[in-house]
Amino acid sequence: MSSYNLFYSTATSQAYTADQMLALFGINTQTTDIIIINIRGFYPVEETTPSFDNYLYVATPSYAVDGEIANQTWTYTPRPLDQAKANGSWQAKSAANAQIENLCAVCGYSNEILTAVSSQDPLSRAARYQEELDEMTAITDQLDSNLSIIESATTVDEIDSVLQQPSGTFVSGRGGAGPNDMHPSYFTVLTNLPPGVGEPELEIYIPGTDTVIPYNPGLPAPYKFDSMGNCYNTGDYRTTIRIAATGQVLSTVTPAFGPIVPIEWTYNPVIPSLGGSSSHSA
């Protein structure tokens, strides 16, 4: 029994530490057989770790008895938006600081040296430093973009996406009913989505025609999204992946004409203008 730290009570719906079990109920979990502990209405807890960002969401445990033990699961509640913004900004800054420190460790120049060099006139600056300065600029530019999105976020999930950078693979193509039709499509990979968001919580949005293609569990497997006919304007095949409940944009891809193929996408909350770049080009 020594491997368990918590014990769930079916009478109180609470979990207790080993010390609390001894102090409150007179049960020494180190020496008492699990059968006796179960008879007393307690179950050793198989502990788990919340899979979402505790700086942005409040984790609340729940327990379910499974034989001699209790399994622990977690529900999440978004923190107040202002608090999440402050926490998210701190996390973004910390991540950028770590990137700069790693850059300095790899190149051998200290942050102080690179900062001093960056203040020099570019025309008289030694060329040997330019690669590192360009990398530092990319890091600080990305940090500025992340902080701007966090500051203007209207949901905690948006902040989570900035920090976690969702990505995935959307299997899609155009054709069938014509070049302006989206083939029946689906996702094969989804990573780092906000808590509680999976394929059923997504939708496809076609900016050119203001068309929403919802998740459809009634389609033949594995397909989940189907335009059911033309959804594009000729020449505009932007296809945006969104969270259905909030309309939050995750990325925009451009399926090519022909059979469905995997299209890898990365987080980009800005729908590109017509002719702009996206995660995949036709």
N, C-alpha and C positions, 0 to 999 in steps of 0.2 A: 504493500500500500504506500510505501514511501515515495513512489514516483508521482503521486498525485498531490497537487497543491490546493485544489478547490473541491468542495463537496456540495452537491445540489440537494436542496430539501424540497420534496414534493408538497410539504405542508405549508411552507412559507414562500415557495417559488423564488428563493434566493440561494446564492452560493456562499459558502463559508470557507475560511482558511482552516488549516489544521489546528492552529492555535485557538481559533474561535470554536471549533468543534469540541475541543477539550474544555475551554472555559465556559461555554454556554450550555453544552449538552453532556459533558462528562465522557466524551468518546475520544479515546486515544487512537487516532487513525494509524499510528505506527504499529500498534500491536493488535488491533481489532480486525478480525476476519471480515472480508468484504461482504459475506453473506449476512453477518450480524449488522453491519452498517446499513445494508439494504433493508433489513427487517425494521431498523429504526427509522426508515424513510429517507435515507441519504444515499446519494450516488456519486462516486468519483467522477470528476469532470475531465473529459478529453479536451484540453484547452486548444484554441486556435488563435491566430492573429488577424485582426481586421485587415482586409485587403485594400482599404481605401485610406486616403490621406487624413490623418487625425487632426491636422492643422486646419482642414477645411470642413470636416464633418465630425459630428459627435457619434461615437460608437457605443451602442447599447447591446449588451449580451442577452441572449435567450438560451434556454436549455430544453433538451428533449431526452427523456429516458430511453435508453436502448439496451435492454438486458440489464447487466449489472452496473452499467455506467451511464453517464449523461453526456450527450454531445453538445458542444457549445457553438452557436452561430451568432452572427452580428447583424444588426440593422443600423442604418445610418440616418442621421438628421443633419442637413446643412447647417453650419454655423451662421450667425447673423452676417449679412453681406458685408458690412463695414469691417467686421472682425476678420472675415475670410479674405477681404482685400488686403488688409494689413499683413496677415500671415502669408498670403500668396506673394506679395511684394517682397517680403523678407526672404522667402524661399527662392524667388527668382534671382535676387541679388546675391544670395549665398551661392547659388549654382554658378553664376557668372564669376564671382570671386574665385571659386574653386577652379574654373576653367582657366582663368588668368594665372593662378598659382601653378597649375599643371603646365601651362605653356612656358612659364619662366623656368620651371624645373627641367623641362625637356631641352630648351634652347641654351640654358646656362646663364642667361642675362637676368638680373633681378628686375622686379617690377619698377624699382626706383630708376634703374638705368634706362629701361624702355620708356618710362614716363618722361625722363629728361630728354631723351632723343626725340620723342614725339613733339616736343616743344620747339625743336630746331626748324629753321627754314628748310622746307623739303628740297629746295634746289641745292643747298649746301650739306644736306644730311648724308652720312655715309650709307652706301647702298646695302651694306651687310645687314643692316637692321630692318630693311623694308618688309621682308617676309613676316617677321614677328609682329611688326606694327600693323600689317594688313590683317593678321589673325586677331590681334587685339581689337581692331576696329570692327571686325565682323562680330566678335563677342559683345562689344558694347552696343552695336547697332541692334543686335537681336535682343539684348536686355531692354533697350529703349522701347522696342516694339512690344515685348512681353509686358512691360510695366504699363504701357498705354492701354493695352487690351484689358489688363487686370483692373486698371483704374476706371474704365468705362463699362465693365461687366455688369450685367443686370441679374445674373444668376451665379451661384457658387460653381455649378457645373462648367461654366465658361472658364473660370479661374483654374479649375482642375485640369481642363483640356490644355491650357497654356503650359502648365507645369508637367503634365504627363505625356503630352504630344501623341494623341491617338493616331493609329494607323491601321491599315488592313489591306485586303485584296477583294476587289469587286469584280465578279465575273459577268461580263456584259458585251454587247455588240449591237450593231444596227442592221436592219434588213427585215426579211420576212414579209411584212405588209408593204414594204418600200423603204427607201433610204432614210425616211423620217420617222421610222418606227424603232423603238427600243426593244430588242429581244427580251424574252423572259430572263431575268437575271437574279443573282444571289451573291452573298458574301461567303468566302471560305475562311478568311482570317479577320479577326477583330481584336485589337490589342489596345490597352490603356484607355478604354472608354470610361466615362464617368460612372460612378456606382449605380447599379440597377439598370444600365443601358446595355442592351444586346441587339441582335438583328431585329427582333420584333419591335423594338422601340425606335427603329430608324425609318426614314422615308427618303424617297428620291424626288428632288425638285428640279424642274427644267426651267431655267431662268428665261430662255428665249420665248416661251409660250406661257409662262406662269402656271405650269402644270405640276400638280403634286401626284406622285405615284406612291400609294401607301403599301406597307407590308401586307401581303395577302397569304395567310396560312392555307388557303384553299387551293393554291396552285400545285400542280404535280411536283413532287420532290425532284431536284433540290431547289426549284425556282420559288422566289418569294416576292419579286417585283416585276410587274408587266404593264407596259403602257397601254396594252389592248388596242393598238393602232398607232397612227401618227402622233408624235408628241413634240417633234422638233420643227423649227423653221429651217428651210434649206440653208446650209452653210453655218448654222449655229447649233453645235452638238454638245454644248456645255451641259454636264450632268452633275448635279450637286447632291452630296450626301449630307443629310440633316438629321437631328434628333427631332422626332415628330412632335413631342409634347411642347417644345419650346421654340422650334424653328432654328435652333443653334446650328450653324454651318460647321461641318467638320472638314470637308474637302470638296474639290470639284475635279472631275475627270472628263475625258472626251472619248467615248467609245468609238472604235473604228467600224467602218462598214464591212460586214462579213460575219462569220460565225462568232459566237461568244468566246472571249479569251480572258484570262486573268489580267486585271489592271491594278497595279499596286498604287496605293494612295497614302499620303502623309498629311498631317494636320495643317490646314490653311483656312482660317475663318473668313477670308476675303474671296468672294466670287470674282474670278478674273473677268475683265471686260472682254467683249467679243474680239477675238483675235489675240487675246493675251494668253499667257502660258497657264497650264494646269498640270495635274499629276500624270496625264497621258495625252498624247496628241494622235489624232486620226492619221 
